[in-house]
């Protein structure tokens, strides 16, 4: 399951937007996400900074700019629920 997060504020760096997305996911689902799917440019910005969250960052073509999908794959989610 993924949470979609959109933040069009050009003044905020991508890693801060991702931190907000992770916080919203954690508040809603009670656990931290395992990965983030985002646009190539945001992924490059996040991976270039030392202040990034400890989750997998994947650049995908179908995600528009300023959008972050944070969550976990169905297999990861099933493992978390079973534990």
C-alpha positions in Angstrom: 0.0 0.0 0.0 1.2 3.4 -0.9 0.4 7.0 0.2 0.5 9.6 -2.5 2.0 12.9 -1.5 2.0 16.0 -3.6 3.9 19.2 -2.7 4.3 21.8 -5.5 6.4 24.3 -3.4 9.5 25.0 -5.5 11.3 26.6 -2.5 11.4 23.3 -0.5 14.0 20.7 -1.3 12.8 17.3 -2.3 14.2 15.5 0.8 12.1 17.8 3.0 9.0 17.0 1.0 9.8 13.3 1.3 10.2 13.6 5.0 6.7 15.1 5.2 5.4 12.2 3.1 7.1 9.7 5.4 5.6 11.4 8.5 2.1 11.3 7.0 2.4 7.6 6.1 3.7 6.7 9.6 0.9 8.7 11.3 -1.7 7.0 9.1 -0.5 3.4 9.0 1.5 3.2 12.3 4.7 2.1 10.6 7.4 3.6 8.4 7.4 3.1 4.7 10.0 0.9 3.0 10.3 2.7 -0.3 9.5 5.8 -2.2 8.5 6.0 -5.9 9.1 9.5 -7.4 10.1 11.4 -10.5 13.6 11.1 -11.7 14.6 14.6 -10.8 13.3 14.3 -7.2 15.1 11.0 -6.9 18.4 12.5 -8.0 18.0 15.4 -5.6 17.2 13.1 -2.6 20.0 10.7 -3.4 22.5 13.6 -3.6 21.8 14.9 -0.1 23.2 13.4 3.1 19.9 14.3 4.9 17.7 11.6 3.4 15.5 9.0 5.1 16.5 5.4 5.3 14.2 4.0 2.7 14.6 2.8 -0.9 14.3 5.6 -3.4 13.1 4.6 -6.9 12.8 6.9 -9.9 9.8 5.9 -12.1 8.5 7.4 -15.3 4.8 7.4 -14.4 5.2 9.6 -11.3 4.9 13.3 -12.1 7.2 16.0 -10.6 6.6 17.0 -7.0 4.9 13.7 -6.2 6.0 11.0 -3.9 4.5 7.5 -3.4 5.7 6.2 -0.1 4.8 2.8 1.2 5.7 -0.9 0.7 5.0 -3.6 -1.8 2.3 -6.1 -1.2 4.8 -8.8 -0.1 6.5 -6.4 2.4 3.1 -5.4 3.7 2.0 -9.0 4.2 5.2 -9.7 6.1 4.6 -6.6 8.4 1.1 -7.7 9.1 2.1 -11.2 9.9 4.8 -10.1 12.3 
